[in-house]
Amino acid sequence: MQTIYFLLSDEAAMARKENRKPSFVVHVECHSDMKIDERFIELDADDLNHGVALAKHWVENLGKTSAAVRQTFKNGRLKSPSLIV
């Protein structure tokens, strides 16, 4: 798991750009303990619909706290969330 700060960092953007090149990512908050910063995972999505489906599944069926879908720029950086579940 990672912090949201890391997932939004230049280091994460570079890894995204060089290794994975996703069109969208989904940041899933795995638990609600705010004392623990490392509570997020990042999933790759092919498009917005895929990202929304992943986000809803992880929250509604797997019981995760929340999920945000973000579009990826070509440089690996992320836009603001398109959807938060």
Secondary structure, 3 states (H helix, E strand, C coil): CECHHHHCCHHHHHHHHHHHCCCEEEEEECCCCCCCCCCEEEEEECCHHHHHHHHHHHHHHCCCCEEEEEEECCCCCEEEEEEEC
